[in-house]
Structure formats: structure tokens, C-alpha cells
């Protein structure tokens, strides 16, 4: 468009120049006529004047129109831009594959669960909350079924809560098999929190290789936009559970992502916002007895009496792991249930030693590390002064423990409860311990 106006100006200038040339020629002719030339020269002079005026007008018009053309916006046709397509999100098939890996990632020995429906519904509501409950911590003593509860929670509610990826890691590498033997992964003796994060990133199938020395900073930056659900099982084996929870709450890793923890240790008063702790004490007595009957049904020759199943529940104090060990020992070793219970209670025996190491030794060591060995022994030995299943008021417990410093006593009680070594009753007005723990701890004194 602009080139056409340039040509117009050039033509106008050409005509103007030609006109002025002819006009000058005419003037010259008129001058010559005055000197005696004929009429033909006068006609040429008039014609040249006309052509000159037309040329000037044409040049002026072209100049004005060209200036106006520069002000008129022009439409430019551009090739369409190529926008980068984001990486495709995972669909239902990928979520299914994540869920298939879950059982192996946390090594859950999954049985049919009894007496968990109400708790599962409560946890499911927390999981589906889009405005909070970013960290869901399931607390409870060893063997109470925290891992199985977390597993069922994810399998039943992850999809309807909107999660598209699921990943799980375990911080504990020892476990009790159904024969009551303590097993461990010899390749993993200890674990660092950052190693767990690297493993978690791998199970989420993130498109980046992360290193332990930088994973805490990098992981939040490479998390996908789609909601992810992460399960960290047995968090109590990491040296400082509080540090882990604080990292999750402050690193930017959460929202819309969530984390489910299973642990024996509560984070206490220092818990950050967005953390919901649910204490799971196991199935009630009736559900525990149904579970024992369900397991005994695997062997028709066992044929336990109703009193035998009650003895199982009483000895295990409703802890599913111990119920399973007792029934499995009776089936595989062809022992009477009461004989298995007697062996379970012997801390010095093979079965009792394995259960002691798995369920209580680590927690007692953690209690001693927190409040001191002397204070831990003073507090726990109180339960040796009464028969099993006895409870103490706060005043009775303080007097019997002989822990004189009130602050030291309160810290010790809080730590023992947070580690699931002690149980609080009646609105934290009475305290007791698991009868099996008492049996192990006080066995020498009872003899």
C-alpha cells in the first residue's frame, strides 16, 4: 500500500517538473513573441502553463494522500503461533497402576478389617476436604492396624477425593510375620528423611532425577498441577518426626497435594496448621473377637471354643497384630491357643522377644531419650505396683513415680502418651498401659 503512494508522488513530481519545464518554455516563447514571433508560440506558452498547474496540483494531492495513508492502521496477516502443549496428566489407568503399587510400597499384610468403618468415614471426609487437612496423621501403638487403616483409606477414597497420583513409602524396615518372627530388610538399616523424599518422587513418576542433598528444595518445584496423595508409613522411625511435619507444612509441597502419615508419636503442641491427628486405638472388643473368629476359620481343625477367642482378645488387648500372631501360631505350630498366649507373654522366649522388640523397645528407648533414662524408669515402673489393667489418677501416678518436679512429670506423661506407651482415660484424668507391655516390663518383679 505504501509503495503505491510512493509511485503516485513520483509521477506527480514528474508531471510537475515537466509542467514547469513547458511553462518556462512558454514564457520564453512569449518573450520571444514580444520580440516578433507568431501566434503558434503564444499557444505553446498557454498550454505549458496549463500542464504546469496540473502537475503542481497532482503532486500536492499525492503528498497529502500519502501523509494520510501513513496514519491509517494496516492489517498484517501473521502465521499462527505454535503454543507448547503441556505434558498430559495421568488418567484413570495411571491412577489404577499407582493404587496397585500401594500394597507393595508399604508392605501391608492386608486382611479384612473389622470395626473400622466409622473411623474410615471420618478419615475419608478429611481426605476430601479441599480447603484444609493437608496432613492427616493416624496415631496409635504398634500393631493396632494403622497401616491397614491408611491403606483402606487410600483405596476407598483417593479417587473420589480427586487425586490423580498416589505414592507411598515406609520408614521402617522391620516387621513381624504371622509366625511371630521379627524380619528386617538387611539392605536398609537406617533411613534419612531426604532419602524418603527421593523415593517418594520416584513413586510419583516425576520427570526429574532428584538427589538427597537438594530434594527438599527441588521437590515442591517439580510437583505436578494435578492433586497427588502421598503416604508415609511408620514415620516414628525418622529421628525427628516434628522436623518432618514442619517441612511438609512449610515447604510449599502441599495444596492441592496431601500427605497421610502413620506414626506412634504425636507432634504435640507444636503441630502446625493444616495437620489433623486421629488417634486409632483399634477395633472394639466385639469387632476384635469377630476378627479372631475370622482368622480361626482358616483351619477347621482348630475349632476354638468361645472362651478361647475371648482369651485371645484379652491377651492381645484388641491389637489386630497380636490377635493374628496368636491364631497363626495355633494353626501353624499346632499349639493350643492358651499355650500360644503363655509363650507370647514370656519376654525371654522367642515369640515374646520378637513382639517386645517390635512393639515396645524402640518406643521405650525414645521415651528415655526425651525425658532421661531415670525419669522413664520411674514412670513406667509405677505400673508394676498394681495388677494388670489397673489405672492411676494423675495424683496417684505423680506420687507413685516419685518424680518431684511438676514440669518434668508432665513432660514424661505427655511423652509416654504421645509414644503410645501409656493410654489416657476419662478425659486425661486416669492413665494405664497395655497389659502385655506391663507383662514384659514387670515380669521379673512379678516372679
C-alpha positions, 0 to 999 in steps of 0.5 A: 500500500505504501509503495503505491503512494510512493509511485503516485508522488513520483509521477506527480513530481514528474508531471510537475517538473515537466509542467514547469519545464513547458511553462518556462518554455512558454514564457520564453516563447512569449518573450520571444513573441514580444520580440516578433514571433507568431501566434503558434508560440503564444499557444505553446506558452498557454498550454505549458502553463496549463500542464504546469498547474496540473502537475503542481496540483497532482503532486500536492494531492499525492503528498497529502494522500500519502501523509494520510495513508501513513496514519491509517492502521494496516492489517498484517496477516501473521502465521499462527503461533505454535503454543507448547502443549503441556505434558498430559496428566495421568488418567484413570489407568495411571491412577489404577497402576499407582493404587496397585503399587500401594500394597507393595510400597508399604508392605501391608499384610492386608486382611479384612478389617473389622470395626473400622468403618466409622473411623474410615468415614471420618478419615475419608471426609478429611481426605476430601476436604479441599480447603484444609487437612493437608496432613492427616496423621493416624496415631496409635501403638504398634500393631493396632492396624494403622497401616491397614487403616491408611491403606483402606483409606487410600483405596476407598477414597483417593479417587473420589477425593480427586487425586490423580497420583498416589505414592507411598513409602515406609520408614521402617524396615522391620516387621513381624510375620504371622509366625511371630518372627521379627524380619528386617530388610538387611539392605536398609538399616537406617533411613534419612528423611531426604532419602524418603523424599527421593523415593517418594518422587520416584513413586510419583513418576516425576520427570526429574532425577532428584538427589538427597542433598537438594530434594527438599528444595527441588521437590515442591518445584517439580510437583505436578498441577494435578492433586497427588496423595502421598503416604508415609508409613511408620514415620516414628522411625525418622529421628525427628518426626516434628522436623518432618511435619514442619517441612511438609507444612512449610515447604510449599509441597502441599495444596492441592497435594496431601500427605497421610502419615502413620506414626506412634508419636504425636507432634504435640503442641507444636503441630502446625496448621493444616495437620489433623491427628486421629488417634486409632486405638483399634477395633472394639472388643466385639469387632476384635473377637469377630476378627479372631473368629475370622482368622480361626476359620482358616483351619477347621481343625482348630475349632476354638471354643468361645472362651478361647477367642475371648482369651485371645482378645484379652491377651492381645488387648484388641491389637489386630497384630497380636490377635493374628500372631496368636491364631497363626501360631495355633494353626501353624505350630499346632499349639493350643491357643492358651499355650500360644498366649503363655509363650507370647507373654514370656519376654525371654522366649522367642515369640515374646522377644520378637513382639517386645522388640517390635512393639515396645523397645524402640518406643521405650528407648525414645521415651528415655531419650526425651525425658532421661533414662531415670525419669522413664524408669520411674514412670513406667515402673509405677505400673508394676505396683498394681495388677494388670489393667489397673489405672492411676489418677494423675495424683496417684501416678505423680506420687507413685513415680516419685518424680518431684518436679511438676514440669518434668512429670508432665513432660514424661506423661505427655511423652509416654502418651504421645509414644503410645506407651501409656493410654489416657482415660476419662478425659486425661484424668486416669492413665494405664498401659497395655497389659502385655507391655506391663507383662514384659516390663514387670515380669521379673518383679512379678516372679 
